[in-house]
Amino acid sequence: MLTLSNLSPHPGSRKQKKRLGRGQGSGRGKTAARGQNGAKSRSGYSVKPGFEGGQMPLQRRLPKRGFTNIFKKQYSIVNVQDLDCFEAGTRVDRGALISRGLVGKNDQLIKLLGKGEINKALTVSFDKVSTGARAKIEGASGSIENSEK
């Protein structure tokens, strides 16, 4: 019967690692199978990512293109249909969206877009509101506070 006390791997499935540099008679002595000279024969050698043996690496051969604007504003998108989870007469702002899980707590700017329908009167306060979303909120007798178009 097989129990934890007599478990062992199949014969031949586990091998001892080769012991290098243990004298000339071992067959792997002297240079310990590392060859004669060069960086790979020395201890502590590691190749850098992208290193191609001294050849000009690929990331330096390819041309640079375009421009990355480091001041670009990244907006989190919320649609009008997402606001349906709030009660009528509620003030919907960044904190309310975070508590409902509609945006992340690290999202800085929020934009309201007009996808979907809404029938509740809500007071919304976002960084930007699209024209379609503005028409739908005001059509449901809601209001929009301090936001850009």
Backbone as CSV, one residue per row, in Angstrom:
resi,resn,N_x,N_y,N_z,CA_x,CA_y,CA_z,C_x,C_y,C_z
1,MET,0.840,-1.191,0.000,0.000,0.000,0.000,0.885,1.254,0.000
2,LEU,0.471,2.256,-0.781,1.251,3.491,-0.917,0.833,4.479,0.163
3,THR,1.790,4.889,0.985,1.531,5.884,2.033,2.586,6.979,1.945
4,LEU,2.431,8.011,2.754,3.388,9.117,2.743,4.778,8.679,3.178
5,SER,4.850,7.636,3.977,6.155,7.204,4.485,6.979,6.465,3.443
6,ASN,6.337,5.916,2.402,7.122,5.185,1.414,7.016,5.788,0.005
7,LEU,6.674,7.068,-0.093,6.651,7.751,-1.389,8.071,8.021,-1.868
8,SER,8.329,7.826,-3.144,9.614,8.197,-3.727,9.416,8.419,-5.216
9,PRO,10.282,9.225,-5.831,10.137,9.468,-7.272,10.489,8.227,-8.076
10,HIS,10.023,8.194,-9.331,10.330,7.061,-10.199,11.826,6.954,-10.410
11,PRO,12.346,5.749,-10.533,13.787,5.589,-10.762,14.195,6.255,-12.080
12,GLY,15.260,7.056,-12.046,15.760,7.731,-13.232,15.141,9.090,-13.482
13,SER,14.103,9.481,-12.722,13.477,10.779,-12.960,14.216,11.907,-12.250
14,ARG,15.021,11.603,-11.264,15.776,12.623,-10.528,17.265,12.376,-10.724
15,LYS,17.997,13.424,-11.145,19.428,13.257,-11.367,20.200,14.199,-10.457
16,GLN,21.389,13.784,-10.069,22.286,14.649,-9.320,22.817,15.723,-10.264
17,LYS,23.029,16.939,-9.743,23.604,17.956,-10.610,25.089,17.677,-10.795
18,LYS,25.630,18.097,-11.952,27.027,17.830,-12.257,27.908,18.645,-11.331
19,ARG,28.925,18.012,-10.724,29.859,18.716,-9.839,31.053,19.142,-10.675
20,LEU,31.183,20.443,-10.854,32.211,20.989,-11.723,33.417,21.447,-10.916
21,GLY,34.572,21.442,-11.578,35.783,22.007,-10.980,36.284,21.241,-9.781
22,ARG,36.258,19.932,-9.816,36.727,19.133,-8.692,37.984,18.345,-9.067
23,GLY,38.872,18.992,-9.827,40.148,18.362,-10.156,40.178,17.798,-11.562
24,GLN,41.436,17.574,-12.047,41.628,17.122,-13.417,40.994,15.753,-13.661
25,GLY,41.026,14.884,-12.680,40.534,13.524,-12.890,39.025,13.434,-13.051
26,SER,38.304,14.477,-12.685,36.836,14.411,-12.760,36.324,14.554,-14.186
27,GLY,37.188,15.052,-15.088,36.742,15.293,-16.455,36.139,16.676,-16.632
28,ARG,35.836,17.337,-15.546,35.303,18.701,-15.605,36.057,19.601,-14.638
29,GLY,37.371,19.432,-14.589,38.205,20.232,-13.700,38.731,21.462,-14.412
30,LYS,39.774,22.065,-13.868,40.442,23.244,-14.397,39.487,24.389,-14.696
31,THR,38.931,24.487,-15.920,38.058,25.627,-16.235,36.601,25.345,-15.914
32,ALA,36.294,24.157,-15.403,34.939,23.786,-14.971,33.926,23.960,-16.089
33,ALA,34.299,23.533,-17.301,33.408,23.514,-18.466,32.968,24.904,-18.894
34,ARG,33.759,25.948,-18.518,33.408,27.317,-18.904,34.248,27.812,-20.070
35,GLY,35.119,27.030,-20.601,35.996,27.507,-21.658,37.187,28.237,-21.069
36,GLN,37.930,28.963,-21.922,39.187,29.560,-21.456,38.973,30.947,-20.845
37,ASN,38.726,31.950,-21.673,38.644,33.324,-21.186,37.285,33.939,-21.528
38,GLY,37.127,35.190,-21.177,35.905,35.918,-21.514,35.009,36.099,-20.310
39,ALA,33.994,36.949,-20.480,33.110,37.296,-19.366,32.358,36.082,-18.849
40,LYS,32.006,35.151,-19.738,31.205,34.002,-19.306,31.995,33.038,-18.439
41,SER,33.321,33.134,-18.451,34.111,32.228,-17.632,34.290,32.758,-16.219
42,ARG,33.884,34.002,-15.969,34.106,34.604,-14.658,32.847,34.527,-13.804
43,SER,33.044,34.541,-12.489,31.899,34.464,-11.586,31.165,35.797,-11.589
44,GLY,29.877,35.754,-11.360,29.073,36.967,-11.289,28.644,37.497,-12.634
45,TYR,28.954,36.783,-13.722,28.573,37.262,-15.050,27.065,37.168,-15.227
46,SER,26.464,38.210,-15.777,25.063,38.144,-16.195,24.904,39.066,-17.383
47,VAL,24.114,38.644,-18.350,23.939,39.427,-19.569,22.819,40.438,-19.351
48,LYS,23.031,41.660,-19.864,22.010,42.692,-19.712,20.866,42.416,-20.668
49,PRO,19.642,42.792,-20.309,18.520,42.609,-21.234,18.757,43.401,-22.520
50,GLY,18.584,42.765,-23.662,18.773,43.427,-24.943,20.193,43.394,-25.456
51,PHE,21.136,42.838,-24.677,22.530,42.784,-25.121,22.682,41.748,-26.220
52,GLU,23.334,42.139,-27.319,23.474,41.247,-28.475,24.933,40.985,-28.792
53,GLY,25.755,40.804,-27.755,27.142,40.443,-27.962,27.989,41.565,-28.518
54,GLY,27.627,42.802,-28.302,28.392,43.932,-28.807,27.829,44.491,-30.097
55,GLN,26.997,43.714,-30.772,26.305,44.231,-31.959,25.341,45.319,-31.509
56,MET,25.076,46.290,-32.383,24.148,47.367,-32.037,22.774,46.758,-31.760
57,PRO,22.241,46.909,-30.548,20.990,46.231,-30.202,19.792,46.749,-30.990
58,LEU,18.788,45.912,-31.071,17.599,46.213,-31.870,16.941,47.516,-31.436
59,GLN,16.825,47.743,-30.119,16.139,48.952,-29.658,16.898,50.221,-30.013
60,ARG,18.186,50.111,-30.358,18.947,51.279,-30.805,19.010,51.369,-32.318
61,ARG,18.754,50.272,-33.017,18.768,50.302,-34.483,17.479,50.880,-35.053
62,LEU,16.360,50.687,-34.332,15.067,51.152,-34.843,14.938,52.661,-34.666
63,PRO,14.328,53.362,-35.622,14.188,54.812,-35.493,13.131,55.175,-34.455
64,LYS,13.360,56.321,-33.829,12.357,56.834,-32.893,11.306,57.598,-33.684
65,ARG,10.052,57.443,-33.303,8.971,58.113,-34.018,8.015,58.723,-33.010
66,GLY,7.442,59.859,-33.383,6.343,60.410,-32.618,6.779,61.226,-31.416
67,PHE,5.804,61.519,-30.601,5.987,62.409,-29.472,5.033,61.964,-28.374
68,THR,5.510,61.917,-27.148,4.660,61.581,-26.012,4.497,62.828,-25.154
69,ASN,3.284,63.312,-25.062,3.004,64.500,-24.267,2.899,64.083,-22.810
70,ILE,3.848,64.513,-21.987,3.835,64.112,-20.582,2.792,64.890,-19.777
71,PHE,2.215,65.924,-20.374,1.200,66.720,-19.689,-0.217,66.356,-20.123
72,LYS,-0.369,65.253,-20.863,-1.683,64.849,-21.363,-2.620,64.525,-20.200
73,LYS,-3.858,64.986,-20.313,-4.856,64.703,-19.288,-5.575,63.411,-19.631
74,GLN,-5.641,62.499,-18.683,-6.272,61.200,-18.882,-7.607,61.212,-18.133
75,TYR,-8.714,61.086,-18.867,-10.031,61.109,-18.258,-10.572,59.699,-18.087
76,SER,-11.230,59.449,-16.948,-11.983,58.215,-16.766,-13.382,58.468,-17.314
77,ILE,-13.899,57.504,-18.069,-15.174,57.693,-18.758,-16.305,57.086,-17.945
78,VAL,-17.364,57.869,-17.746,-18.596,57.391,-17.122,-19.731,57.760,-18.066
79,ASN,-20.631,56.816,-18.332,-21.756,57.079,-19.214,-23.000,57.389,-18.401
80,VAL,-23.971,58.018,-19.064,-25.225,58.386,-18.404,-25.939,57.138,-17.874
81,GLN,-25.860,56.030,-18.616,-26.532,54.798,-18.183,-25.929,54.244,-16.895
82,ASP,-24.667,54.593,-16.584,-24.036,54.126,-15.344,-24.600,54.837,-14.116
83,LEU,-25.194,56.013,-14.320,-25.721,56.787,-13.192,-27.091,56.294,-12.742
84,ASP,-27.615,55.266,-13.403,-28.941,54.739,-13.071,-28.974,54.081,-11.700
85,CYS,-27.788,53.744,-11.142,-27.742,53.065,-9.846,-27.962,54.035,-8.676
86,PHE,-27.980,55.344,-8.940,-28.179,56.326,-7.872,-29.653,56.659,-7.715
87,GLU,-30.042,57.036,-6.491,-31.421,57.438,-6.196,-31.696,58.820,-6.798
88,ALA,-32.952,59.104,-7.051,-33.331,60.411,-7.588,-33.025,61.499,-6.558
89,GLY,-32.510,62.629,-7.038,-32.192,63.754,-6.162,-30.808,63.666,-5.537
90,THR,-30.036,62.646,-5.860,-28.703,62.471,-5.285,-27.702,63.380,-5.984
91,ARG,-26.680,63.827,-5.234,-25.579,64.576,-5.827,-24.493,63.566,-6.187
92,VAL,-24.189,63.477,-7.470,-23.205,62.505,-7.964,-21.916,63.237,-8.277
93,ASP,-20.868,62.920,-7.534,-19.552,63.500,-7.778,-18.509,62.392,-7.724
94,ARG,-17.260,62.783,-7.674,-16.161,61.813,-7.711,-16.247,60.810,-6.555
95,GLY,-16.519,61.287,-5.354,-16.616,60.414,-4.183,-17.732,59.392,-4.302
96,ALA,-18.862,59.823,-4.855,-19.994,58.902,-5.029,-19.663,57.815,-6.037
97,LEU,-18.954,58.179,-7.101,-18.575,57.188,-8.112,-17.563,56.189,-7.563
98,ILE,-16.641,56.658,-6.732,-15.644,55.766,-6.136,-16.322,54.785,-5.192
99,SER,-17.278,55.269,-4.396,-17.953,54.377,-3.444,-18.794,53.319,-4.153
100,ARG,-19.303,53.619,-5.353,-20.063,52.633,-6.132,-19.161,51.763,-7.008
101,GLY,-17.858,52.097,-7.078,-16.928,51.311,-7.875,-16.968,51.614,-9.359
102,LEU,-17.519,52.762,-9.744,-17.580,53.120,-11.163,-16.266,53.700,-11.660
103,VAL,-15.477,54.301,-10.776,-14.127,54.755,-11.118,-13.194,54.345,-9.984
104,GLY,-11.904,54.308,-10.279,-10.914,53.962,-9.268,-10.578,55.153,-8.400
105,LYS,-10.051,54.894,-7.212,-9.737,56.003,-6.300,-8.528,56.810,-6.768
106,ASN,-7.717,56.243,-7.684,-6.567,56.976,-8.198,-6.863,57.711,-9.497
107,ASP,-8.080,57.569,-10.028,-8.447,58.278,-11.246,-8.630,59.757,-10.920
108,GLN,-7.916,60.614,-11.656,-7.906,62.031,-11.333,-9.078,62.788,-11.957
109,LEU,-9.276,62.623,-13.264,-10.290,63.395,-13.981,-11.393,62.479,-14.487
110,ILE,-12.626,62.972,-14.482,-13.771,62.164,-14.889,-14.571,62.931,-15.928
111,LYS,-14.982,62.227,-17.006,-15.802,62.828,-18.041,-17.081,62.024,-18.176
112,LEU,-18.215,62.718,-18.264,-19.519,62.084,-18.426,-19.899,62.105,-19.898
113,LEU,-20.195,60.933,-20.446,-20.615,60.810,-21.838,-22.082,60.406,-21.896
114,GLY,-22.707,60.569,-23.062,-24.157,60.444,-23.183,-24.688,59.096,-23.610
115,LYS,-23.960,57.999,-23.439,-24.458,56.689,-23.856,-25.518,56.206,-22.874
116,GLY,-26.648,55.785,-23.393,-27.730,55.269,-22.554,-28.758,56.341,-22.228
117,GLU,-29.716,55.950,-21.395,-30.806,56.855,-21.002,-30.831,56.992,-19.490
118,ILE,-31.433,58.089,-19.018,-31.624,58.296,-17.583,-32.964,58.981,-17.377
119,ASN,-33.688,58.572,-16.340,-35.017,59.120,-16.053,-35.079,59.763,-14.668
120,LYS,-33.956,59.775,-13.960,-33.933,60.320,-12.603,-33.311,61.708,-12.613
121,ALA,-33.811,62.567,-11.721,-33.251,63.913,-11.590,-32.047,63.836,-10.658
122,LEU,-30.846,64.002,-11.218,-29.616,63.946,-10.444,-28.864,65.260,-10.566
123,THR,-28.091,65.574,-9.531,-27.180,66.708,-9.593,-25.789,66.135,-9.771
124,VAL,-25.171,66.403,-10.929,-23.873,65.810,-11.220,-22.786,66.877,-11.207
125,SER,-21.590,66.472,-10.777,-20.443,67.366,-10.728,-19.223,66.586,-11.191
126,PHE,-18.825,66.807,-12.467,-17.673,66.135,-13.048,-16.732,67.164,-13.634
127,ASP,-15.566,66.708,-14.073,-14.595,67.617,-14.677,-15.036,68.040,-16.076
128,LYS,-15.625,67.093,-16.834,-16.141,67.415,-18.169,-17.441,66.665,-18.392
129,VAL,-18.341,67.297,-19.161,-19.618,66.678,-19.514,-19.833,66.928,-20.999
130,SER,-20.146,65.860,-21.735,-20.376,66.028,-23.172,-21.724,66.700,-23.407
131,THR,-21.920,67.218,-24.618,-23.157,67.921,-24.954,-24.358,66.991,-24.876
132,GLY,-24.191,65.770,-25.364,-25.291,64.795,-25.315,-25.657,64.423,-23.893
133,ALA,-24.651,64.247,-23.032,-24.911,63.912,-21.630,-25.591,65.081,-20.923
134,ARG,-25.159,66.299,-21.245,-25.774,67.491,-20.642,-27.257,67.578,-21.005
135,ALA,-27.577,67.283,-22.265,-28.973,67.346,-22.707,-29.808,66.276,-22.001
136,LYS,-29.269,65.081,-21.810,-30.023,64.001,-21.173,-30.235,64.271,-19.687
137,ILE,-29.211,64.797,-18.997,-29.350,65.098,-17.570,-30.385,66.205,-17.369
138,GLU,-30.274,67.274,-18.179,-31.224,68.380,-18.035,-32.599,67.998,-18.540
139,GLY,-32.685,67.059,-19.475,-33.978,66.554,-19.947,-34.702,65.754,-18.879
140,ALA,-33.943,65.142,-17.964,-34.541,64.391,-16.853,-34.707,65.287,-15.633
141,SER,-34.722,66.608,-15.853,-34.856,67.650,-14.837,-33.760,67.579,-13.762
142,GLY,-32.552,67.185,-14.183,-31.392,67.202,-13.307,-30.583,68.445,-13.556
143,SER,-29.462,68.592,-12.834,-28.629,69.784,-13.012,-27.159,69.372,-13.029
144,ILE,-26.345,70.260,-13.612,-24.909,70.027,-13.749,-24.174,71.180,-13.077
145,GLU,-23.254,70.843,-12.181,-22.471,71.859,-11.459,-21.061,71.919,-12.011
146,ASN,-20.486,73.096,-11.987,-19.100,73.437,-12.323,-18.333,72.400,-13.149
147,SER,-18.675,72.281,-14.426,-17.935,71.379,-15.314,-17.754,72.028,-16.666
148,GLU,-16.682,71.632,-17.362,-16.413,72.131,-18.696,-17.170,71.291,-19.711
149,LYS,-17.224,71.799,-20.936,-17.820,71.009,-22.020,-16.837,69.999,-22.493
